[in-house]
Amino acid sequence: MKWDNQLINHLQWSNAIINREGKEIVAREIAAMAEEGDVIGAGSGSTVYLTLFALAERIRKESLHIEVIPASAEISMTCIQLGIPQTTLWNKRPDWAFDGADEVDPERSLIKGRGGAMFKEKLLIKSSGKSFIIIDDTKLVDHLGNRFPIPVEVFPSALTFVESEMRRLGASEITLRLAGGKDGPVLTENGNFILYTRFSYIDPSLEENLKMITGVIESGLFIGYDVEIVVAK
């Protein structure tokens, strides 16, 4: 029996999409890279969302056979809404992946994770043969941490321990990210908390040092990853 997914079929992006026209252009460029039989990792964010529509259009017009591995529930539900087949990392590895970012520095290092899916996003990038990071030019910065704090996914019971350890690493500001549409903290895709933290200087070792803290599931630092930056004008 096929479900009548009325809730999923009527889903829309939760916020206004900034620079939608430019993002739709680059979304079509990314979708044009898909080839027959590709397995594609899809991160999170508005540009990823728009790229799924461009992929769905190719599926309809060209009978293109692809599968998507989504990083978040929202992206997975959008795939269902658009009729895009899905698979998992248990079954297959992505041929390539695409995602967004909050900040990108001249060395192509990133801050990501405002969507609460940084663990799966990092896993997709690590698992993929090639990864594209889709941004608009407002996300380009001279150095990481210029505009956005670093999101750090934390196991809830470890919250205060992680806070003290991050201060030992030199964190100048640490706040628990609170939800806008519910009482209490934001929960990640894995049901964990997010700490927003700032450091006066982000060096290449910080990503590893944060990950070594017991209770830290993942951070939003992506330093030294082999990614290609695609900028929507």
C-alpha positions as CSV (number, residue, x, y, z in Angstrom):
1,M,0.0,0.0,0.0
2,K,1.4,3.4,-0.9
3,W,1.1,6.1,1.7
4,D,-0.7,9.3,1.0
5,N,2.0,11.6,2.2
6,Q,0.1,14.9,2.3
7,L,2.3,16.4,5.0
8,I,5.5,15.7,3.1
9,N,4.0,16.6,-0.3
10,H,3.1,20.1,1.0
11,L,6.5,20.8,2.6
12,Q,8.2,24.1,1.8
13,W,11.5,25.6,2.8
14,S,11.2,26.9,6.3
15,N,12.8,30.3,5.7
16,A,13.1,32.9,3.0
17,I,15.8,31.9,0.5
18,I,18.3,34.7,0.1
19,N,19.6,35.3,-3.5
20,R,17.2,32.7,-4.8
21,E,17.7,33.5,-8.5
22,G,21.5,33.1,-8.2
23,K,21.2,29.9,-6.2
24,E,18.8,28.5,-8.8
25,I,21.3,29.1,-11.5
26,V,24.1,27.3,-9.7
27,A,21.7,24.6,-8.6
28,R,21.0,23.8,-12.3
29,E,24.8,23.8,-12.9
30,I,25.3,21.2,-10.2
31,A,22.3,19.1,-11.3
32,A,23.8,19.1,-14.9
33,M,26.8,17.1,-13.5
34,A,24.7,14.1,-12.7
35,E,25.2,11.1,-14.9
36,E,23.2,7.9,-15.3
37,G,23.6,5.6,-12.3
38,D,25.2,8.3,-10.0
39,V,24.9,8.0,-6.2
40,I,25.0,11.6,-4.9
41,G,25.4,12.9,-1.4
42,A,23.2,15.8,-0.5
43,G,24.1,18.0,2.4
44,S,21.7,20.6,3.9
45,G,20.7,24.2,3.3
46,S,18.7,26.2,0.8
47,T,21.0,25.7,-2.2
48,V,20.9,21.9,-1.6
49,Y,17.1,22.2,-1.5
50,L,17.0,24.0,-4.8
51,T,19.4,21.6,-6.4
52,L,17.0,18.7,-5.7
53,F,14.4,20.5,-7.7
54,A,16.8,20.7,-10.6
55,L,17.7,17.1,-10.3
56,A,14.0,16.1,-10.2
57,E,13.5,18.0,-13.4
58,R,16.2,16.0,-15.1
59,I,14.8,12.8,-13.8
60,R,11.4,13.6,-15.3
61,K,12.6,14.9,-18.6
62,E,15.5,12.5,-19.2
63,S,14.4,9.4,-17.3
64,L,17.7,9.8,-15.4
65,H,18.4,7.1,-12.9
66,I,20.3,8.4,-9.8
67,E,20.1,7.9,-6.0
68,V,20.6,10.5,-3.3
69,I,22.1,10.0,0.2
70,P,20.6,12.9,2.3
71,A,22.3,14.5,5.3
72,S,19.1,15.6,7.0
73,A,15.5,14.7,7.5
74,E,14.4,17.8,5.6
75,I,16.4,16.9,2.6
76,S,15.2,13.3,2.8
77,M,11.6,14.4,2.9
78,T,12.2,16.8,-0.1
79,C,13.5,13.8,-2.0
80,I,10.3,11.9,-1.2
81,Q,8.2,14.9,-2.2
82,L,10.0,15.2,-5.6
83,G,10.2,11.5,-6.3
84,I,14.0,11.2,-6.1
85,P,15.2,7.7,-5.1
86,Q,17.3,7.5,-1.9
87,T,19.9,5.1,-0.5
88,T,22.1,5.1,2.5
89,L,25.8,4.8,3.4
90,W,25.1,1.3,4.6
91,N,24.4,0.3,1.0
92,K,26.5,2.6,-1.2
93,R,29.2,5.3,-1.3
94,P,28.5,8.6,-3.1
95,D,30.2,9.1,-6.4
96,W,30.1,12.8,-5.5
97,A,28.4,15.2,-3.1
98,F,27.2,18.7,-2.9
99,D,26.5,21.0,0.1
100,G,26.5,24.6,1.3
101,A,28.6,26.4,3.8
102,D,28.4,29.3,6.2
103,E,31.9,30.6,5.7
104,V,34.7,29.7,3.2
105,D,38.2,31.1,3.5
106,P,40.9,31.4,0.8
107,E,42.3,27.9,1.5
108,R,38.8,26.4,1.0
109,S,38.3,25.6,4.6
110,L,34.8,25.9,5.9
111,I,32.5,26.6,8.8
112,K,29.2,24.6,8.4
113,G,26.5,23.2,10.6
114,R,23.8,25.8,11.2
115,G,21.4,23.2,9.9
116,G,22.4,20.8,12.7
117,A,23.6,18.1,10.3
118,M,27.4,18.6,10.4
119,F,28.2,15.0,11.4
120,K,26.4,13.5,8.4
121,E,27.6,16.3,6.1
122,K,31.2,15.6,7.1
123,L,30.7,11.9,6.7
124,L,29.3,12.4,3.2
125,I,32.2,14.6,2.1
126,K,34.7,12.1,3.5
127,S,33.0,9.2,1.8
128,S,32.6,10.9,-1.6
129,G,34.9,10.9,-4.6
130,K,34.4,14.6,-5.2
131,S,32.5,17.3,-3.2
132,F,31.1,20.6,-4.4
133,I,30.4,23.4,-1.9
134,I,27.8,25.8,-3.2
135,I,27.7,29.3,-1.7
136,D,27.0,32.9,-2.7
137,D,29.8,35.5,-2.4
138,T,28.6,36.7,1.0
139,K,30.0,33.5,2.5
140,L,33.6,34.3,1.4
141,V,35.7,35.5,4.3
142,D,39.4,36.3,4.9
143,H,39.6,34.0,7.8
144,L,37.2,31.5,9.5
145,G,35.1,32.8,12.4
146,N,34.9,36.2,10.9
147,R,31.1,36.2,10.9
148,F,29.8,32.9,12.3
149,P,30.7,31.0,15.4
150,I,31.7,27.4,15.2
151,P,28.8,25.0,15.8
152,V,29.9,22.0,17.9
153,E,27.6,19.0,18.3
154,V,27.6,17.8,21.9
155,F,26.1,14.8,23.6
156,P,23.6,16.3,26.1
157,S,25.0,14.8,29.3
158,A,28.5,16.0,28.4
159,L,27.4,19.7,28.0
160,T,29.2,21.2,31.0
161,F,32.3,19.1,30.7
162,V,32.7,20.0,27.0
163,E,32.2,23.7,27.9
164,S,35.1,23.6,30.4
165,E,37.4,21.7,28.0
166,M,36.6,24.2,25.2
167,R,37.5,27.1,27.5
168,R,40.8,25.3,28.2
169,L,41.4,25.3,24.4
170,G,40.9,29.1,24.4
171,A,37.2,29.6,23.5
172,S,36.3,33.2,24.1
173,E,32.6,32.7,23.9
174,I,30.3,29.7,24.3
175,T,26.5,29.7,24.0
176,L,23.9,26.9,23.8
177,R,22.0,27.3,20.6
178,L,18.3,27.8,21.4
179,A,15.5,26.9,19.1
180,G,13.3,29.4,17.4
181,G,10.2,27.2,16.8
182,K,10.3,25.3,20.1
183,D,11.1,25.8,23.7
184,G,14.6,24.8,24.7
185,P,17.7,24.0,22.7
186,V,18.1,23.1,19.1
187,L,18.5,19.4,18.5
188,T,20.8,18.1,15.8
189,E,19.9,15.3,13.3
190,N,21.3,12.9,15.9
191,G,19.3,14.4,18.9
192,N,22.3,16.2,20.4
193,F,22.8,19.8,21.5
194,I,24.8,22.5,19.6
195,L,27.2,24.9,21.3
196,Y,28.1,28.0,19.4
197,T,31.7,28.9,20.2
198,R,34.2,31.5,19.1
199,F,38.0,31.5,19.2
200,S,40.2,34.5,18.6
201,Y,42.3,32.4,16.2
202,I,41.4,29.3,14.4
203,D,44.4,27.2,13.5
204,P,44.5,23.9,11.5
205,S,44.7,21.8,14.7
206,L,41.5,23.2,16.2
207,E,39.2,20.8,14.4
208,E,41.1,17.8,15.7
209,N,41.4,19.2,19.2
210,L,37.7,19.8,19.4
211,K,36.9,16.3,18.2
212,M,39.2,14.8,20.9
213,I,37.0,16.2,23.7
214,T,34.9,13.4,25.2
215,G,31.3,14.3,24.4
216,V,31.9,16.2,21.2
217,I,30.2,14.3,18.4
218,E,31.4,16.7,15.6
219,S,32.3,20.3,14.9
220,G,31.4,22.6,12.1
221,L,35.0,23.1,11.2
222,F,36.0,21.6,7.8
223,I,39.7,22.4,7.5
224,G,41.8,21.0,4.6
225,Y,39.1,19.0,2.9
226,D,39.3,18.4,-0.9
227,V,36.3,20.4,-2.0
228,E,35.5,22.5,-5.0
229,I,33.8,25.9,-4.3
230,V,31.0,26.9,-6.6
231,V,29.9,30.6,-6.1
232,A,26.4,31.7,-7.1
233,K,26.6,35.3,-8.3
